[in-house]
Amino acid sequence: MSKSRMRFGLCCLFKKEPVSFRTTTAKGLLSLHRDRQLQKVSEICFHNANNLYLALETVHRLNIGAFRIMSPLFPRMTHPDVGYRLEDLPDATDIKHQLENTRIFARHHDIRLSFHPDQFVVLSSANPQVVKNSIRELEYQGMLAEAVGADVINIHAGGVYGDKFLALQRLKAVIADLMVDVRTRLTIENDDVSYTPRDLLSFCEDLSIPLVYDVHHHRCNPDGLSVEEVTTLAANIWQTLAKLHGF
């Protein structure tokens, strides 16, 4: 895990630096034979793995100490119709090698890596299919996090669905069954509509999950607690877990 220090972070993309990430659509892949599908996504994944390494070289040069990796680094990997495993790709060996290079570089230069899954990842949903799809996406990001040494997969609590207490109970039950690569990296963030820090602080404490405090969301969705109060309470959870787990 990364050393404890204040650091600037960058989210996913660059405007002026020569770092680019490619993607594709399920519709485009469905028009191809399976062999060609795999060849195409293999080329994209290898390109993105190379550019992830370049991204870390860039943030290091710019003295940025944290980088959030884009969720679709390996695009459509969890799609029900065109999804794939890393082992299915023709360039799998080279892709794994570059992910390992990224892990080594990040550790050597103390760059903290994280993921923040897209909004369709909702573990508190009352719809079993939504939860199933969300878990599949988290497992994909857990695989990537393990490969590159990322220590945080940050999610929101999801919707209220008419009963915030029951929604959080569903979230708690799903979290308990997550694979280790995901569960040990999971953090929960307050949002600007449904869940405030007050809603989540005791929940995170009970589950030994850090709270990622979004000040902007808190200002949009206030709960009576001050920025200073939540900052202290959230930091206490992180510090307690750091003492227990050594990060």
N, C-alpha and C positions, 0 to 999 in steps of 0.2 A: 504494500500500500504506500501511497505518497506521503511525504513528510508534511507535517502540519505547518502551513504558512499561508499568508494572504497572497493570492495570485490573480492575475487577469486571465480571462478565458475567452475563447472564440467559439462561435457556434457554426460548425459545419462547412460553410462556403466562403469563398474569397471573391472579392470584386476585381482587384487589380493584379493579384499574384497569379502566376501561370500554373494554377492548380485547378483541375476540372474533374468532375465526376459524371459519368454517363448513366443513362437509365434506358428502360424500354417498357413497353406496355404489354399487358396480357393479350390484348387484341392483336397486336403485331406478332407476338410469338405463336398464337393459335393458327396463324396463316402458314406456319412452317411445319415441316416434318420434324418429328422429335429429335432426330440427330442434328438437324440444323438449328433447332431451338437451343439445344445444349451447347452447340458451337458458338452461337451468338452470345448467350449469357456468359459463357466461359470467357470470351474475349472482353466483355464488359467488366466482369468481376476482376479479371487480371489487370485491366486498365485502372479500375478503381482502387485495387490493392496497391498498385504502384503510386497512384496519386495520393493515397492516404499516407504513405511513407513521405512523399514530397510535402504534404501538408504539415507533417510533424517537423521536417527540416525547416519549413518556413516559419512556423510558430516559434520554434527555438531561436531562429535568427531574429525574430521580432520581439524576443523576450516575453512571450506569452506562455504561461505555465499550465494551461488547461485547454483541452480541445474536446468538443462534443462531436462525435462521429455521426454522420447522417444515417438515419435508419435504413434507407434502401441502398446501402453500400453494395449489397448483392441483390439486385432488383428482382422482384416477383418470386423470391425463393420460397415463400410460404403460400403462394397462390394455389388453390385447390386443383386447378386444371393444368397449369404450366410450371408448377413448383419443381424443385430439384434439391438434391443434396450436393454438398461440395464435392463429394467423392464421384459424383456423376459427370463432372466437368472435365473436358480434355486437358485443361491447364491446371488441374487441381494441385499437383505437386508444386508448380511454380507459384500459385496463389498462396498456398500454405507457407512456403518459404518466405514470401514477401510479408505476410502477416507476422511471422516470427521476427523478421528484421524490424518491423514496426514496434513490436513488443520490446525488443532489446533497446531500440533507440529511445523509446518513451521512458523506460526504466533508467537508462544511463543518464538522461537529461532531466529526469524528474518532471515529466509532463503527465499530468493527470488526465486520463481518458474517460469519457462517459458516453452513455446513450440516453436518448429521450424518445421512446416509442411514439408513433403517430397517434392521433386522437381516436382512432378506431380500436385501440387497445383498451378495453374496458372490462376489468376483472369483476366489477360489482354488478354487472348486468344481470337482469333476471332471465335473459335469453341464453339457454345453454350453448347454442351455436356461436353466439358472440363471444362467450367466455372461452370456448374451445379454440376459436380462431385467435383470440387474444393470447392464449397460452402458447399456441404454435409460434406466434410472432415473437413472444418473449424468449422462447427457447432458441429461436434463430439468433436473437440478439445476445443471448447468454453464450452461445457458441462463439460468436464473434468476440465478445468481451473476454472470454477465456483465451482466445487465440492472440489477442493484441494486448492483454493485460489491463483492460479497462476495469475500474472498480466500482462504477455506479451505473445502474439502469434505473432511471428516474421516471415515475409514472404519476398520473393524477388518480384520485380516488374514484372518479367516474361520475355517473349521474345519481340523482336522489331517488328517482322512480316512486315519488309519493311518500317515501318513508326512509329518511336518512339513516336511522338506526339499523333497519333491516338491510339496507344497502351495504353498510359497513360490516355487518355480520357476514354477508355473502363474500365481501372482499377478504375478510379475515380467513374464512374457510378455504378460499381458493389459494391464498398466499401460503397457507400451511402445506399445501400439496405441490407447490412449485418445485422444479428440479433445483438442485443445490447451486448450480452455476448462476441461476437467476435469483433465488431466494437470498443468497448471501451478498448480492450486489444491489438489492432493491432499496430504493428510497421513494418517499411519497411527498408530493408537492401540493401546497394549497393552490386553489384556482380562483378565477375571477367571478365565478357564478355560483358554485354549489358548496364547496368545502373550504371553510376558513381555517386558519391555524388553530383556533379554539376547538374546532371539530376534530382535528387530527392529532394534536399534541399527545393526549392520553392514549389514543389509538396506537400511535407510533411507539410510545413508551411501552405499552403492554406487549407489542409484538417485537420489540427490540429492532425497530426499523428507523433509520434517521429521517427527520423531516427536512426537506429542502424548502427553505423559506423564500417565497417570491414576494418581495416588498410591493411591487407594482400590483400584483393580483390582490394583495391584502388591502391596498388603498382602494381598489375597485370594489372589493367585497369585504368591508370592515366587520369586526366582531367585538369591538370594545377594548381589545388589547392594543397596546402601543407597539410601534416598531421596535423600540428598545426591549420591551418585555418579551416579545416573540423571539427576537434575536438571541436573547439570553437563554430562554427556555429551549429553543432549537439547538443552540450550541451545547447545552448541557447534555442533550441526548447523544449528540455526536461524540462528545468527550467521554461520556460513560461507556459507550460502545467501543471507543478507541482503547480505553483501559482494559476492557474485557477481551478484545480481539486483536489488539496490537496494531491498529491502523491509525 
